[in-house]
Amino acid sequence: MAYVIGVDFGTDSVRAVLVDAETGDELASGVHEYVRWKTGAYCDPSRSQFRQHPLDYLEGLEQSVQSALSAVSEEVIADIRGISVDTTGSTPGPVDENGTPLALLPQFADNPNGMFILWKDHTANQEAEEINQLAHRWDTDFTKYVGGIYSSEWFWSKILRTLRVDESIRQAAFSWIEHCDWISAVLTGNTNPLTLKRSRTAAGHKALWHAEFDGLPSEEFLTTLDPLLSGLRDRLFRHTYTSDEPMGTISAEWAEKLGVPATVVIGVGGFDAHMGAVGANIESYALVKVIGTSTCDMLMAPSEDVGHLLIRGICGQVDGSIVPGMLGMEAGQSAFGDLYAWFARLILEPVAGLLAQQGQASMIPSLQTALLPYLAEQASQLPVRSTDIVSLDWLNGRRTPDANHTLKGAISGLNLGSSAAHVFKSLVEATAYGARRIAERFVEEGVPIQQVIAIGGVARKSAFVMQTLADVMNVPIKVAESDQCCARGAAVCAAVAAGIYPTFAEAQKAMASAFDAVYTPRPERAAVYDVLYGRYLSLGGFIEKKR
C-alpha cells in the first residue's frame, strides 16, 4: 500500500487530503481557515493591499494535515510516501539569508511589507507599467513568454514596489521567495534561498524566467528598471524544477509535527491552478477552468505543436509548468466568485446594520448564507433578452486577455424596473463573457480547445453559474467530481516525486478525479448571448478608452 498527501493553500484556507495512490480514493481531509486573514489583518481593500502572515501558513499546514490524519489508522500513516504542496500565486515574500520570512522576525511581525503579498494585491500597478515600458524597448523583450504584458499581480512588480516604499524591508531582505517554494522548503528543513529548488511554474509564469534568457532577466535590465534591484538576481535563482521532482526528504521536526514517517518525500511545489488541472485529468488541448474567487484557465499542448507560438495577452507559456514535457499555458480572471461576493456585501451590509440596531443580529449569518443561492434561483427564472443589463467583470481589474489592473467594472442598461436578481444575472453573465474572451484569444492565436473542464467551489456549488457559462461559451462543460481537485493534483505530483509512478500520465490514470456533471449549452439562449456578448465587448472598449 502507498499513500500520499496533497496540501492546497487557497486564498482563505488550507486543505489537506490523504489519497490512496493505487486506487485514487480520498481517505481523509482536513481544512484550516487562516486566523489572521479571516479578521482582515494587514489588508486594505480600498488600496488593493492584500497580505498574508507566514504564521497562517505554518499553522494551517500543521493543523490541516493533523486533522486529516486523525481519521485514519496508524497502519495507513506508516505507509505515507510523499507530500506535495500547491499555493496561490504569484504570492512572494521577503526573506533573510536563512530563508526566514521577515514577518517571522520580531521587528517585522506586524509589518505588512514583511509578509507574503497575495496574488490579488494590486498595489504595484505603476511598477508593472514601468516593467512593460522598459521590456518593450529592450533588445530582448523579457515579457514575450508571458503574453507581452507584465502584471502587478506578479513577482517583480511586487518586489520593486516593496523596496521603494519600505526602507526597513529593503535593508533586511536578502532574497524573495514564492509561497509554494517556501512552504515546500520548510517541510524539508532547508530554506536557504540560494540552494532550495524553485518551482518552474512560479518562475516561468510570474518571474520572467526562461531558458532562452539563461534564467531571469539580465542584471542590466533589472538595474536599468531601478537601481534598488541591483544584485538581487544573484540572490534569487538560475535553475528551476518541475513538480515531478523531489524537493527533498521531510525534516525530523516536521515529521514529528505532522506525525508522518521520517522517509516521506517532499515534492517541488507549484501553483494551485496548475496542480488542479493535473487533478482534473488535464489532456492536450483541454481547457481546465479553476473557478473560485478568481479563475485560472489552464491549457496544455505538445511543444512541437505550439512551441513556436507567442500567445498574446495571457499569463505565460512555460515548458513543464503543468505536466513535464508539455507546454503549459495560463490565463484567468481577477474576479469571478469575488464579484458575486461583492454584490452580496452591497446588499447585506446596510441590512445587517439595521438588524443589529434592532437587536436581531442573530439573523445575519443565515441571511449571509442564503442570499446568493436565493438570487441565483431568482435569476435563473428570468428570460434572456438582447436588451438585458450588461456588466463588466473588471471590479478587480483584468487579468487576461491583456492584463490591465487599473480597469474598473461597470453596469449598463439599468432602469427603474431593474431588480437585484436582474443585476445579479448580469454579473454572472459578465464573468461568463470574460471566460469566453479568454477562450477566443487562445483560438485566435492558433491554439485549439477541444474540451472544457471546470473545477473549484463555484463549479461544484452553482448550477446557475455553470449553465450560464456553458450557454455563453456555447460549449459543453464537464465538472470534476472531486471537491478538492487542487489538493488531489498535489497528491498526484507527490506520487510521482516519491517514485510511486514514473510519469504523470500513469499517476493521473490511477488518481485523477472523475466527472459527475456536464452542462450542455441551450441553443436558443446561446444565440441571444452572442448579441449580448457583442454589447459586452463594446462596453469594455468604451470603458477602456475613457479610463
C-alpha positions in Angstrom: 0.0 0.0 0.0 1.1 3.6 -0.7 -0.5 6.8 0.4 0.3 10.5 -0.4 -0.8 13.8 0.9 -1.7 16.8 -1.2 -1.8 20.2 0.5 -3.7 23.1 -1.1 -3.1 26.6 0.2 -6.0 28.7 -1.1 -6.9 32.4 -0.6 -8.9 31.8 2.6 -7.8 28.4 3.9 -5.5 25.4 3.6 -6.8 21.9 2.7 -5.0 18.6 3.1 -6.2 15.3 1.5 -4.8 11.9 2.1 -5.1 9.8 -1.1 -4.6 6.1 -1.8 -2.0 6.2 -4.6 -3.2 2.9 -6.0 -7.0 3.5 -6.2 -7.2 7.2 -6.1 -9.6 7.1 -3.2 -9.6 10.1 -0.8 -9.3 8.6 2.6 -9.5 11.7 4.7 -9.2 15.5 4.5 -8.6 18.4 6.8 -9.3 22.2 6.5 -8.0 25.1 8.4 -9.0 28.7 7.9 -6.3 31.4 8.2 -6.8 33.0 11.6 -5.3 36.4 10.9 -6.5 36.6 7.3 -10.1 35.9 8.4 -10.0 39.1 10.5 -8.8 41.2 7.6 -5.5 41.8 9.3 -2.8 43.6 7.3 -5.1 44.2 4.3 -6.6 47.4 2.9 -9.1 46.5 0.1 -9.6 50.2 -0.7 -5.9 50.3 -1.9 -6.0 46.7 -3.2 -3.5 45.7 -0.5 -3.7 42.0 0.5 -1.1 40.5 2.7 -0.9 37.1 4.5 1.2 36.3 7.5 3.5 33.3 7.3 2.2 32.1 10.6 -1.2 31.5 9.0 0.6 29.2 6.5 2.6 27.3 9.2 -0.4 26.8 11.5 -2.6 25.8 8.6 -0.1 23.2 7.3 0.2 21.6 10.7 -3.4 21.6 11.6 -4.9 20.6 8.3 -2.6 17.6 7.9 -3.1 16.6 11.5 -6.9 16.8 11.1 -6.8 14.6 8.0 -4.5 12.0 9.6 -6.7 11.9 12.8 -9.3 10.0 10.8 -7.1 7.1 9.7 -5.2 4.2 11.3 -1.5 4.1 12.3 -1.0 1.4 9.6 -2.1 3.8 6.9 0.1 6.6 8.3 3.1 4.3 8.3 2.7 3.8 4.5 2.6 7.6 3.6 5.3 8.1 0.9 5.0 11.6 -0.3 3.7 15.2 0.3 3.4 17.9 -2.3 2.0 21.4 -1.9 0.3 23.9 -4.1 -0.4 27.6 -3.3 -1.9 30.7 -4.8 0.5 32.8 -6.9 2.2 35.0 -7.5 2.5 35.3 -3.7 6.1 36.3 -3.0 7.6 37.4 0.3 10.9 38.8 1.5 13.3 36.5 3.4 16.7 36.8 5.2 19.8 34.8 4.5 18.3 31.7 6.1 15.1 31.9 4.1 13.1 33.1 7.1 10.2 35.4 6.0 10.8 38.8 7.6 7.4 38.8 9.3 8.6 35.8 11.4 11.3 38.1 12.9 10.2 40.2 15.9 10.9 43.6 14.4 8.7 42.9 11.3 6.0 40.8 13.0 3.3 43.3 12.2 4.7 45.0 9.1 2.6 44.0 6.1 5.6 44.6 3.8 7.4 41.8 5.5 4.6 39.3 4.8 3.6 37.4 1.7 2.0 39.6 -0.9 -1.1 37.7 -2.0 -1.9 37.1 -5.7 -4.7 39.7 -5.8 -2.6 42.6 -4.3 -2.6 45.4 -6.9 -0.5 48.0 -5.1 2.2 47.6 -7.8 0.3 48.8 -10.8 2.8 51.6 -11.5 5.8 49.2 -11.3 4.1 46.8 -13.7 3.7 49.5 -16.2 7.4 50.5 -15.9 8.4 46.9 -16.5 6.3 46.7 -19.6 7.6 50.0 -21.0 11.2 49.0 -20.5 10.8 45.5 -21.7 9.1 46.6 -24.9 12.1 48.8 -25.9 14.8 46.5 -24.6 16.8 44.4 -27.1 15.3 41.2 -25.6 11.6 41.6 -24.7 11.6 39.6 -21.4 7.7 39.6 -21.5 7.4 37.7 -24.7 6.7 34.4 -23.0 4.1 35.9 -20.6 1.8 37.3 -23.3 3.7 40.5 -23.8 2.3 42.2 -20.7 3.6 42.0 -17.2 1.1 42.2 -14.3 1.0 44.0 -11.0 0.0 40.6 -9.6 3.4 39.1 -10.3 6.8 38.7 -8.7 9.0 41.6 -9.9 6.2 44.2 -9.7 5.6 43.4 -6.0 9.2 43.2 -5.1 10.0 46.6 -6.7 7.0 48.3 -5.1 8.0 47.0 -1.6 11.6 48.0 -2.0 10.6 51.5 -3.0 8.1 52.1 -0.1 9.8 50.4 2.8 13.5 51.1 3.6 13.5 48.7 6.6 12.5 45.8 4.3 15.0 47.0 1.7 17.8 46.7 4.2 16.7 43.4 5.7 15.5 41.4 2.6 18.3 39.2 1.4 16.1 37.4 -1.2 12.5 36.8 -2.1 10.6 33.6 -2.4 7.2 32.4 -3.7 4.9 30.9 -1.1 4.9 27.5 -3.0 8.7 27.3 -2.8 9.0 28.4 0.8 6.4 26.1 2.4 7.8 23.1 0.5 11.3 24.0 1.6 10.1 24.4 5.2 9.0 20.8 5.2 12.5 19.7 4.2 14.3 21.8 6.7 16.4 23.6 4.0 15.0 27.1 3.4 18.3 28.5 2.1 17.2 30.8 -0.7 20.3 30.1 -2.7 20.0 26.3 -2.7 16.4 25.3 -2.4 14.6 24.1 -5.5 12.4 26.8 -7.2 9.2 25.9 -9.0 9.3 26.0 -12.8 5.6 27.0 -12.7 6.1 30.1 -10.5 9.4 31.2 -12.1 8.2 30.8 -15.7 4.7 32.3 -15.4 5.4 35.1 -12.9 9.1 35.9 -12.6 10.1 36.1 -16.3 12.3 33.0 -16.1 13.1 31.3 -19.4 15.9 29.0 -20.6 16.4 31.4 -23.5 17.3 34.2 -21.1 19.7 31.9 -19.1 17.3 32.2 -16.3 15.9 35.5 -15.0 16.0 38.9 -16.8 19.5 40.3 -17.1 21.2 42.3 -14.3 21.5 45.2 -16.7 17.7 45.2 -17.4 16.8 45.0 -13.7 19.2 47.8 -12.6 18.0 50.0 -15.5 14.5 49.4 -14.3 15.5 50.6 -10.8 19.0 50.5 -9.1 17.2 49.2 -6.0 17.2 45.8 -7.8 21.0 45.7 -8.1 22.4 42.4 -7.1 19.1 40.7 -6.4 19.3 38.5 -9.4 22.3 36.7 -8.0 20.5 36.1 -4.7 17.5 34.5 -6.4 17.9 31.5 -8.7 19.0 30.4 -12.1 17.6 26.8 -12.3 14.0 25.7 -11.9 12.3 22.4 -11.3 9.1 20.7 -12.4 6.7 19.2 -9.9 7.7 15.6 -10.6 11.0 16.4 -8.9 11.6 15.8 -5.2 12.4 18.9 -3.1 13.9 16.6 -0.5 13.0 14.4 2.4 10.9 15.7 5.3 12.8 17.1 8.2 12.7 15.3 11.6 11.0 18.4 13.0 8.1 18.3 10.6 7.8 14.5 10.5 7.2 14.8 14.3 4.8 17.7 14.0 2.7 16.0 11.3 3.0 12.5 12.7 4.3 11.0 9.4 7.3 8.7 8.6 10.7 10.3 8.5 11.1 8.9 5.0 8.4 10.9 3.4 9.5 12.6 0.2 8.5 16.3 -0.3 7.8 17.3 -3.9 8.7 20.5 -5.6 5.8 22.9 -5.1 3.6 24.6 -7.6 0.6 26.8 -8.1 -3.0 25.7 -7.2 -4.4 26.0 -10.7 -1.7 24.1 -12.3 -1.9 21.2 -9.9 -5.7 21.5 -10.0 -5.5 20.8 -13.7 -3.5 17.7 -13.0 -6.1 16.6 -10.5 -8.8 17.1 -13.1 -7.0 14.8 -15.5 -6.0 17.5 -18.0 -5.1 16.3 -21.5 -3.7 18.0 -24.6 -6.0 20.9 -25.8 -8.3 20.6 -22.8 -9.1 23.9 -21.1 -9.3 23.5 -17.3 -11.1 26.3 -15.6 -10.3 26.6 -11.9 -13.3 28.6 -10.7 -13.4 30.2 -7.3 -12.9 33.8 -6.0 -11.0 34.3 -9.3 -10.3 32.0 -12.1 -7.2 30.4 -13.6 -7.6 28.8 -17.0 -5.1 26.1 -17.8 -4.3 24.7 -21.2 -1.5 22.5 -22.4 -0.3 21.1 -25.7 2.8 19.3 -27.1 5.6 21.8 -27.5 6.2 20.5 -31.0 2.7 21.7 -32.0 2.6 25.1 -30.3 6.0 25.9 -29.0 6.7 28.2 -31.9 3.8 30.5 -31.0 3.9 33.6 -28.8 0.4 33.9 -27.4 -0.6 37.5 -26.8 -2.1 38.7 -23.6 -2.0 35.5 -21.4 -0.3 34.7 -18.2 2.5 32.8 -19.8 3.5 29.7 -21.7 6.0 27.6 -19.9 7.5 24.2 -20.7 6.6 21.7 -18.0 4.5 24.1 -15.8 1.5 21.8 -15.7 2.9 18.4 -16.9 6.5 17.8 -17.6 7.3 17.6 -21.3 4.2 19.7 -22.3 3.8 23.4 -22.9 1.6 24.8 -20.1 -0.4 27.9 -20.8 -2.2 30.0 -18.2 -4.9 32.7 -18.4 -7.6 33.8 -16.0 -10.0 36.4 -14.5 -9.1 38.5 -11.5 -12.6 38.3 -10.1 -15.2 35.6 -10.5 -16.8 34.5 -7.2 -15.4 37.7 -5.7 -17.8 39.6 -8.0 -20.8 37.8 -6.6 -19.5 38.2 -3.0 -19.1 42.0 -3.6 -22.8 42.2 -4.7 -23.9 40.2 -1.7 -22.0 42.6 0.6 -23.5 45.6 -1.2 -27.0 44.3 -0.3 -26.3 42.8 3.1 -24.2 45.4 4.9 -26.9 48.0 5.4 -29.4 45.3 6.2 -27.1 43.8 8.7 -26.5 47.2 10.3 -30.3 47.7 10.7 -30.8 44.3 12.1 -28.0 44.9 14.7 -29.6 48.2 15.7 -32.9 46.4 16.3 -31.4 43.6 18.3 -31.8 41.0 15.6 -28.1 40.3 14.8 -28.7 36.6 15.2 -30.5 36.7 11.8 -27.4 38.0 9.9 -25.5 34.7 9.5 -28.5 32.9 7.9 -29.1 35.8 5.5 -25.4 35.7 4.5 -25.7 32.0 3.7 -29.0 32.2 1.9 -28.6 35.4 -0.2 -26.6 34.2 -3.2 -28.5 30.9 -3.7 -31.7 32.9 -3.5 -30.5 35.4 -6.1 -29.3 32.5 -8.3 -32.7 30.9 -8.1 -34.5 34.1 -9.0 -32.1 35.0 -11.8 -32.4 31.5 -13.3 -36.1 32.2 -13.9 -35.6 35.4 -15.8 -35.7 35.3 -19.6 -32.5 36.2 -21.6 -33.2 39.1 -24.0 -30.8 41.1 -26.2 -31.9 44.3 -24.3 -30.8 42.9 -20.9 -28.4 44.7 -18.5 -24.8 44.2 -19.5 -22.0 44.4 -16.9 -18.2 44.3 -17.0 -16.4 41.8 -14.7 -13.4 44.1 -14.1 -14.0 45.1 -10.5 -10.6 43.8 -9.6 -9.0 44.8 -12.9 -8.5 42.5 -15.9 -6.0 39.6 -15.7 -6.4 38.3 -19.3 -6.6 38.7 -22.1 -4.2 41.7 -21.9 -3.6 42.4 -18.2 -4.7 45.8 -17.0 -5.4 46.1 -13.3 -6.3 49.8 -13.4 -9.5 49.0 -15.2 -12.8 49.1 -13.3 -16.1 47.4 -13.6 -19.4 48.8 -15.0 -23.1 48.0 -15.1 -25.1 49.3 -18.1 -28.7 49.3 -19.1 -30.4 49.9 -15.7 -33.9 51.2 -15.5 -36.5 51.6 -12.7 -37.7 48.1 -13.3 -34.2 46.6 -12.6 -34.2 44.3 -9.6 -31.4 42.7 -7.6 -32.0 39.5 -9.5 -31.6 41.3 -12.8 -28.3 42.9 -11.7 -27.0 39.6 -10.3 -27.9 37.8 -13.5 -25.8 40.4 -15.4 -22.8 39.9 -13.1 -22.9 36.2 -13.6 -23.1 36.7 -17.4 -20.2 39.2 -17.2 -18.0 36.6 -15.7 -19.1 34.2 -18.4 -18.3 36.8 -21.1 -14.8 37.2 -19.6 -14.3 33.5 -19.8 -15.4 33.4 -23.4 -13.0 36.2 -24.3 -10.1 34.1 -22.9 -11.1 31.0 -24.9 -11.4 33.1 -28.1 -7.9 34.6 -27.6 -6.3 31.1 -27.5 -8.1 30.1 -30.6 -7.3 33.4 -32.4 -3.6 32.7 -31.5 -3.6 29.3 -33.1 -4.3 27.0 -30.0 -7.5 25.0 -30.4 -9.6 24.0 -27.5 -11.1 20.5 -27.7 -12.9 20.3 -24.4 -13.6 22.4 -21.3 -13.4 21.1 -17.8 -14.4 23.1 -14.6 -13.2 22.6 -11.0 -13.4 24.6 -7.9 -16.1 25.8 -5.4 -18.2 27.7 -7.9 -18.2 24.9 -10.4 -19.3 22.4 -7.7 -21.9 24.6 -6.0 -23.7 26.8 -8.6 -25.7 25.1 -11.3 -26.9 28.5 -12.4 -23.4 29.9 -12.9 -22.2 26.8 -14.8 -25.3 26.6 -17.1 -24.8 30.3 -17.9 -21.1 29.7 -18.6 -22.0 26.8 -21.0 -24.6 28.9 -22.8 -22.3 31.9 -23.2 -19.3 29.9 -24.3 -21.6 27.7 -26.4 -19.6 24.5 -25.4 -20.3 21.6 -23.1 -18.5 21.9 -19.7 -17.6 18.9 -17.7 -17.3 19.3 -13.9 -14.8 17.3 -11.9 -16.3 15.1 -9.2 -13.7 15.9 -6.5 -14.3 18.9 -4.2 -10.5 19.0 -3.7 -9.0 18.9 -7.2 -6.1 21.1 -6.4 -5.1 19.1 -3.4 -5.7 15.9 -5.3 -3.5 17.2 -8.1 -0.8 18.0 -5.5 -1.2 14.3 -4.3 -0.7 13.2 -7.9 2.6 15.2 -8.0 3.6 13.7 -4.7 3.1 10.2 -6.0 5.5 10.9 -9.0 8.0 12.8 -6.9 8.1 9.9 -4.4 8.7 7.4 -7.2 5.3 5.5 -6.8 4.6 6.3 -10.5 7.3 7.0 -13.2 5.1 9.5 -15.1 2.2 12.0 -14.6 0.1 10.1 -17.2 0.3 6.9 -15.1 -0.4 8.7 -11.9 -3.3 10.6 -13.3 -4.8 7.4 -14.7 -5.0 6.0 -11.2 -5.6 9.1 -9.1 -7.2 12.0 -11.1 -10.8 12.9 -10.5 -13.7 11.6 -12.5 -16.5 13.8 -13.7 -20.1 13.9 -12.3 -21.8 16.6 -14.3 -21.9 18.0 -17.8 -23.6 21.4 -18.6 -24.7 21.5 -22.3 -25.4 24.8 -24.0 -29.0 25.7 -24.8 -29.0 26.8 -28.5 -31.8 29.4 -28.1 -30.0 31.1 -25.2 -26.6 30.8 -26.9 -27.9 32.8 -29.8 -29.1 35.7 -27.6 -25.8 35.6 -25.7 -24.0 36.1 -29.0 -25.7 39.5 -29.2 -25.2 40.3 -25.5 -21.5 39.3 -25.8 -21.1 41.9 -28.6 -22.5 44.5 -26.3 -20.1 43.4 -23.5 -17.2 43.9 -25.9 -18.4 47.3 -26.9 -18.9 48.4 -23.3 -15.4 47.2 -22.4 -13.9 49.1 -25.3 -15.7 52.3 -24.2 -14.6 51.9 -20.6 -11.0 51.2 -21.5 -10.8 54.1 -23.8 -12.3 56.5 -21.3 -10.3 55.4 -18.2 
